[in-house]
Amino acid sequence: MQLTPYHLYFSEQAQLETRVVTFSEDEGGIKAGTYFFQELFCAEFGCNCRRALITVHDADHQLMANISYGWADLNFYAKWMGSRQGIEHIPGINLYEMQPQGENCLRFVALFKEMITSDPAYEKRIRRHYQQMKELNQSPVAVKAVEKVGRNEPCLCGSGKKAKKCCL
């Protein structure tokens, strides 16, 4: 599954709508600082996974957590995957275990859960962004236009880090 950062196609909207959290002092294992919750979505033609990958980075582009957010229920994912075996981690908010994690990743998962449950507009915004990416990916031409990046090439987010150590 190829994941594409939302900001690659909708940069102006992403600048306005990417969730940013700032702590003025250390709080519950999270150091004082600014944290960005970047959204990535599946770029496969015709995919209907109803999921987002949320990568959390600090202002220095240091990875804090990779969070999987699936908003459909278990029955949807069983039908989508063709089996109930091994899908328990897909619905809900969980660490995305196929990606690297930062030191306090579980605290960022808890923070993301707080944000989703306390701010219904944020949840709706993520679903709207998913829908925008899904509509974009209905065309095989649009999917081919996604810039491919090798693991040792600079990440497309502009951090200057290698892709394998950054958000993709």
Backbone as a ProteinNet text record, in pm:
[ID]
protein_1_A
[PRIMARY]
MQLTPYHLYFSEQAQLETRVVTFSEDEGGIKAGTYFFQELFCAEFGCNCRRALITVHDADHQLMANISYGWADLNFYAKWMGSRQGIEHIPGINLYEMQPQGENCLRFVALFKEMITSDPAYEKRIRRHYQQMKELNQSPVAVKAVEKVGRNEPCLCGSGKKAKKCCL
[TERTIARY]
84.3	0	89.2	72.5	147.6	71.1	136.3	74.4	127	36.3	71.4	32.3	124.7	90.1	-15.2	-112.8	-221.8	-166.7	-63.8	-13.6	48.9	82.8	140	40.8	-87.2	-190.2	-271.2	-280.1	-363.9	-281.8	-173.7	-77.6	-136.7	-212.5	-270.4	-368	-454	-551.1	-479.8	-376	-301.2	-233.9	-181.9	-120.6	-221.2	-344.6	-448.7	-506.1	-507.9	-584.4	-503	-372.7	-293.3	-296.9	-323.4	-331.9	-191.9	-176.4	-50	-79.6	1.5	-16.1	114.3	103.7	221.3	206.6	310.5	317	422.1	385.1	480.5	571.3	530.2	614.2	591.4	682.7	669.3	535.9	472	340.8	324.3	311.6	282.5	377.6	505.8	603	630.9	559.5	583.7	659.6	771.9	853.5	787.7	817.8	769.6	813.3	723.5	755.3	630.8	651.9	543.5	545.4	426.1	411.6	308.3	341.9	258.1	198.7	69	-1.7	-33.1	60.3	50.3	-31.4	-121	-209.6	-156.7	-155.7	-121.6	-237.1	-261	-370.9	-323.9	-396.1	-364.4	-379.2	-279.9	-281.9	-310.5	-360.9	-390.1	-521.4	-520.5	-638.6	-757.1	-868.4	-991.1	-994.2	-893.7	-891.9	-1005	-1063.2	-1171.5	-1144.7	-1023.3	-981.7	-1036.4	-1081.5	-1135.3	-1036.8	-912.4	-804.9	-714.1	-646.5	-542.7	-423.6	-306.2	-186.4	-153.5	-141.1	-106	37.9	127	264.7	279.3	337.2	357.7	506.3	537.7	676.1	686.6	805.9	828.9	876.2	906.8	945.7	1076.6	1157.9	1283.2	1265.8	1141.5	1106.2	1147.3	1164	1195	1064.6	1064.9	944.6	909.3	784.2	734.4	647.5	562.6	472.7	414.3	380.1	301.2	173	62	-66.3	-159.2	-219.2	-319.3	-457.1	-537.5	-672.7	-771	-845.8	-949.8	-1085.6	-1173.3	-1300.1	-1418.7	-1400.3	-1509.6	-1507.6	-1615.6	-1622	-1554.8	-1541.8	-1473.8	-1539.5	-1672.1	-1742.4	-1703.9	-1690.9	-1648.1	-1511.1	-1415.7	-1279.9	-1272	-1358	-1361.3	-1405.6	-1506.2	-1553.9	-1448.1	-1388.2	-1287.1	-1164.6	-1121	-1003.4	-1036.3	-1165.5	-1205	-1190.2	-1160.5	-1141.1	-1141.2	-1172.3	-1163.1	-1027.2	-948.2	-820.5	-720.7	-664.8	-559.5	-601.8	-729.9	-775.4	-810.8	-788.8	-829	-764.2	-644.8	-571.5	-613.9	-699.4	-732.7	-834.3	-947.5	-1038.9	-986.4	-1024.5	-986.9	-853.2	-795.8	-670.8	-564.3	-459.2	-354.1	-219.2	-112.8	18.5	20	80.8	96.3	225.6	213.5	328.8	421.6	378.9	464.4	559.5	549.1	632.3	712	824.7	902.2	823.9	862.5	794.5	897.2	852.4	936.1	927.9	1007	1021	889.4	814.2	688.4	566.9	575.2	470	333.1	328.2	197.9	130.6	208.1	150.8	88.9	152.5	96.4	-29.5	-36	-159.1	-272	-243.6	-344.1	-386.7	-291.7	-323.1	-410.9	-380.4	-462.1	-603.6	-616	-749.5	-827.3	-760.7	-825.5	-874.6	-790.6	-827.5	-947.1	-948.1	-1058.2	-1188.5	-1183.4	-1307.4	-1357.8	-1268.3	-1312	-1342	-1304.2	-1322.2	-1380.2	-1513.4	-1575.7	-1541.9	-1514.2	-1478.8	-1344.8	-1253.3	-1123.5	-1142.8	-1223.8	-1251.9	-1317.3	-1413.1	-1478.9	-1379.4	-1285.6	-1186	-1096.8	-1054.7	-972.9	-1051.5	-1177.8	-1260.7	-1279.5	-1292.9	-1305.9	-1176.5	-1062.7	-934.7	-920.2	-962.7	-961.2	-1045.4	-1164.3	-1254.1	-1190.5	-1124.6	-1056.3	-948.4	-870.2	-764.7	-825.4	-934.7	-1000.6	-1051.1	-1113.8	-1162.9	-1046.6	-937.4	-818.8	-765.8	-771.1	-715.8	-810.7	-926.1	-1017	-964.9	-871.8	-813.1	-676.5	-653.7	-521.4	-412.1	-446.1	-348.6	-302.1	-396.2	-360.8	-269.4	-297	-214.8	-73.2	-59.1	73.5	148.9	75.9	140.2	203.4	172.1	232.5	382.3	456.7	601.9	654	730.8	791.5	921	948.2	1072	1135.4	1264.3	1337.4	1369.2	1399.6	1425.4	1543.1	1640.1	1758.6	1754.1	1643.7	1627	1562.8	1574.6	1512	1360.1	1301.4	1156.8	1085.2	966.3	888.2	831.9	836	780.2	868.8	993.3	1083.1	1173.1	1173.2	1254.6	1403.8	1439.3	1578.6	1628.2	1548.2	1586	1558.5	1626.4	1598.4	1456.2	1391.1	1252.2	1236.1	1334.6	1321.5	1324.7	1370.8	1379	1279.4	1190.2	1097	953.6	866.4	723.1	668	736.2	674.5	713.3
-117	0	123.8	207.3	331.7	440.9	504.8	613	747	839.8	970.2	1079.4	1169.3	1281.5	1371.2	1407.6	1493.8	1622.5	1679.1	1809.4	1808.6	1692.2	1688.5	1733.1	1709.4	1747	1868.5	1889.9	1997.2	2081.9	2139	2205.5	2326.6	2409.5	2527.5	2486.6	2391.1	2343.7	2275.5	2197.9	2130	2231.1	2340.6	2443.4	2500.4	2513.8	2569.4	2466.8	2339.2	2240.5	2131.4	2127.2	2026.8	2057.9	1956.6	1975.9	1996.4	2103.6	2137.9	2158.4	2094.6	2104.9	2157	2257.1	2313.5	2299.6	2246.5	2237.1	2336.6	2425.6	2524.2	2464.6	2351.8	2280.3	2131.2	2049.8	1904.6	1860.9	1765.2	1719.9	1570.9	1491.8	1349.1	1272.6	1300.6	1229.3	1295.2	1401.5	1475.4	1602.9	1622.8	1740.4	1866.5	1979	2108	2124.6	2174.7	2193.4	2189.9	2197.4	2197.3	2065.5	2008.8	1877.7	1887.1	1827.3	1830.7	1692.3	1685.9	1561.4	1557.5	1501.4	1498.9	1377.8	1400.4	1294.3	1234.4	1101.7	1029.2	935.3	917.8	832.5	737.9	629.5	530.7	593.3	567.4	622	514.4	400	292.9	321.3	298.2	320.3	240.9	310.1	245.2	199	230.1	185	250.2	172.8	222.4	178.6	199.9	144.2	219.9	342.8	424.4	432.5	465.9	475.3	592.7	637.5	739.9	697.7	734.3	721.1	862.3	880	1009.4	999.3	1076	1079.3	1203.8	1184.6	1295.5	1328.2	1455	1503.9	1627	1649.2	1774.7	1879.1	1998.7	2108.3	2080.7	1988.6	1950.5	1829.2	1792.1	1676.6	1544	1541.3	1417.2	1338	1212.9	1129.8	1099.5	1121.9	1090.7	964.7	952.5	836.3	823.4	700.8	669.5	604.7	670	626.9	585.1	468.7	420.6	460.2	518.3	558.8	504.1	401.3	343.2	370.5	439.3	482.6	393.9	292.3	198.2	89.7	11.6	-91.6	-221.7	-314.1	-440.4	-517.9	-513.8	-584.9	-530.6	-398.6	-339.1	-392.4	-391.7	-435.1	-584.8	-664.8	-807.9	-830.7	-756.7	-768.1	-713.9	-601.6	-538.3	-627.8	-694.6	-780.1	-923.4	-958.9	-1094.3	-1195.8	-1148.2	-1237.5	-1154.5	-1220.1	-1154.3	-1178.1	-1262.3	-1299	-1183.4	-1144.3	-1043.6	-901.2	-868.5	-732.5	-650.1	-705.7	-638.3	-501.3	-483.1	-357.1	-251.2	-285.6	-190.1	-85.3	-123.4	-16.3	53.8	178.4	253.9	324	360.8	436	348.9	319.3	229.4	275.2	223.6	243.3	171.2	232	169.3	90.2	-38.2	-121.4	-148.1	-118.2	-140	-22.3	79.2	198.3	217.8	289.2	315.4	402.7	397.8	473.8	551.9	661.7	741.1	689.7	749.5	704.7	709.5	817.1	831.5	814.5	720.6	703.8	676.3	600.5	569.5	693.7	788.3	914.2	993.6	988	1058.1	988.9	857	785.3	832	840.1	886.4	1030	1115.3	1253.9	1260.2	1180.3	1178.3	1131	1028.1	981.1	1092.5	1167	1280.4	1382.9	1414.5	1515.1	1469.4	1342.3	1290.2	1289.1	1243.4	1233.2	1368.5	1463.2	1592.9	1694.8	1664	1759.3	1688.8	1675.3	1607.1	1672.8	1803	1871.3	1820.5	1785.8	1731.7	1595.5	1511.2	1380.3	1397.3	1487	1511.2	1562.9	1645.1	1700.1	1588.3	1494.8	1382.9	1299.8	1276	1199.4	1276	1407.2	1488.9	1483.3	1489.7	1479.9	1342.6	1237.5	1102.7	1100.3	1160.9	1162.7	1239.2	1350.3	1425.7	1340	1269.8	1183.7	1066.8	1012.3	900.3	944.8	1062.5	1113.7	1137.4	1187.7	1208.7	1075.8	972.3	841.7	754.5	805.8	728.8	721.2	807.9	809.5	742.7	638.1	575.4	674.6	776.4	877.2	956.6	992.9	1069	987.5	859.1	774.2	765.5	754.5	748	879.2	989.1	1119.5	1137.2	1047.4	1056	1037.1	1131.1	1124.5	1008	920.9	807.6	855	804.8	840.9	714.5	698.6	583.7	602.4	494.2	498.7	589.4	600.3	680.9	821.3	854.8	988.7	1079.6	1211.9	1303.9	1285	1293.4	1279.5	1392.4	1362.6	1460.7	1572.1	1555	1657.4	1780.7	1768.7	1883	1892.1	1791.4	1794.7	1782.9	1725.8	1703.7	1567.2	1496.5	1363.6	1260.8	1146.9	1037.3	986.9	944	898.7	786.7	697.2	583.2	627.2	746.5	795.3	906.8	932.4	1043.6	992.9	1066.7	1039	930.3	888.8	790.8	652.9
0	0	0	-99	-108.3	-34.9	60.2	136.6	86.5	67.3	13.6	111.6	144.4	231.8	166.6	243.8	196.4	136.7	197.9	154.7	15.4	-39.1	-173.6	-279.7	-257.9	-354	-309.6	-180.4	-127.7	-29.6	-77.8	11	83	13.6	79.8	188.4	157.1	255.4	372.1	342.9	449.2	541.6	485.9	569.7	668.7	626	712.3	809.4	767.9	843.7	912	892.7	963.4	1112	1191.8	1336.9	1392.8	1467.8	1532.6	1680.3	1765.7	1910.1	1970	2056.8	2122.5	2273	2336.6	2482.2	2529.8	2620.4	2671.3	2778.1	2833.9	2930.5	2913.3	2966.5	2955.9	3014.6	2946.1	2991.8	2964	3069.1	3056	2966.3	2973.9	2891.7	2758.3	2727	2603.5	2639.9	2572.6	2600.5	2546.6	2609.8	2561.1	2416.1	2333.1	2192.1	2105.6	1976.4	1878.8	1802.7	1782.8	1717.6	1605.6	1492.8	1373.6	1349.1	1325.1	1298.4	1148.6	1072.4	926.7	882.3	787.5	738.6	608.5	602.9	480.9	449.2	319.3	275.6	166.3	149.9	47.8	-90.2	-175.8	-311.5	-415.8	-373.1	-468.2	-539.8	-669.9	-752.3	-697	-673.3	-630.4	-486.2	-407	-267.7	-188.5	-98.2	-13.1	131.3	179.4	308.6	429.8	410.5	520.9	636.7	600.9	700.4	668.2	770.2	755.1	839.2	793.3	875	920.5	1049.7	1106.5	1155.3	1094.3	1142.1	1228.6	1344.1	1437	1438	1409.2	1405.6	1493.1	1546.4	1616.5	1515.4	1562.6	1473.8	1400.9	1451.6	1385.8	1295.1	1267.3	1183.5	1246	1375.7	1447.1	1462	1420.4	1428.3	1573.3	1608.8	1742.2	1740	1636	1628.6	1488.7	1453	1334.1	1385.1	1360.2	1415.3	1302.2	1316.7	1222.4	1274.4	1186.5	1224.4	1121.6	1161.6	1077.1	1139	1067.1	1127.5	1094.3	1012.3	986.2	1094.9	1102	1206	1160	1252.1	1226.6	1112.5	1102.6	994.7	856.9	846.6	719.6	680.6	775.4	743.9	716.2	781.2	751.6	607.6	564.7	426.8	329.5	362.6	277.4	260.5	369.3	365.3	322.2	326.9	289	400.9	521.6	635.6	764.6	874.7	1005.4	1070.4	1010.5	1069.3	1058.3	1171.4	1175.4	1147	1163.9	1132.5	1256.6	1374.3	1497.2	1513.6	1456.8	1470.2	1369	1271.7	1165.9	1210.6	1270.1	1313.2	1438.5	1452.4	1571.9	1555.1	1668.2	1671.9	1737.3	1662.6	1709.1	1655.8	1716.7	1656.9	1522.8	1423.7	1293	1298.9	1327.2	1359.5	1241.4	1120.1	1003.4	981.6	1064.8	1053.2	1181.7	1176	1298.1	1395.7	1521.2	1625.8	1708	1765.9	1854.4	1997.1	2082.6	2220.5	2300	2289.6	2364.8	2274.4	2180.7	2081.2	2142.9	2250.8	2311.8	2367.6	2415	2465.4	2350.3	2232	2116.4	2064.4	2077.6	2042.2	2134.6	2264.1	2360.7	2330.4	2295.6	2262.1	2138	2036.8	1915.5	1947.1	2030.9	2071.4	2140.6	2229	2296.2	2194.3	2096.5	1996.8	1913.5	1874	1791.3	1870	1995.6	2073.7	2121.9	2144.9	2196.7	2086.8	1963.6	1854	1731.2	1725.5	1610.5	1476.7	1476.2	1351.2	1297.9	1387.4	1345	1278.1	1338.4	1278.7	1141.5	1129.9	1001.1	897.7	941.1	850.4	794.6	880.4	832.4	730.8	758.8	664.3	532.8	541.9	420.8	339.8	407.9	338.4	271.6	341.2	282.7	155.5	161.7	46.5	-70.2	-41.1	-146.9	-212.6	-132.4	-187.3	-264.2	-213.5	-281.6	-419.1	-424.8	-553.2	-649.8	-598.6	-680.2	-734.3	-651.2	-687.3	-769.1	-806.4	-890.9	-1033.4	-1065.8	-1199.3	-1194.4	-1275.9	-1279	-1317.5	-1395.5	-1436.1	-1313.9	-1225.7	-1105.5	-1015	-1002.2	-916.9	-972.1	-1104.1	-1164.5	-1146.4	-1127.4	-1112.5	-974.5	-880.8	-748.2	-762.7	-711.1	-723.1	-639.9	-701.6	-632.3	-567.8	-449.5	-381.6	-327.1	-352.5	-300.9	-153.6	-86.1	57.8	94.4	7.4	36.8	-22.5	-87.4	-143.5	-38.5	-54.1	41.8	44.3	163.1	180	106.1	56.2	-18.1	70.1	202.4	291.1	299.1	249.1	249.8	371.1	456.1	577.3	549.2	433.5	401.7	448	528.3	574.9	465.7	474	383.1	406.7	300.8	309.9	410.9	420	511.4	658	686.7	825.7	852.1	755.6	772.2	763.4	695.8	704.8	615.3	510.7	421.2	452.9
[MASK]
++++++++++++++++++++++++++++++++++++++++++++++++++++++++++++++++++++++++++++++++++++++++++++++++++++++++++++++++++++++++++++++++++++++++++++++++++++++++++++++++++++++++

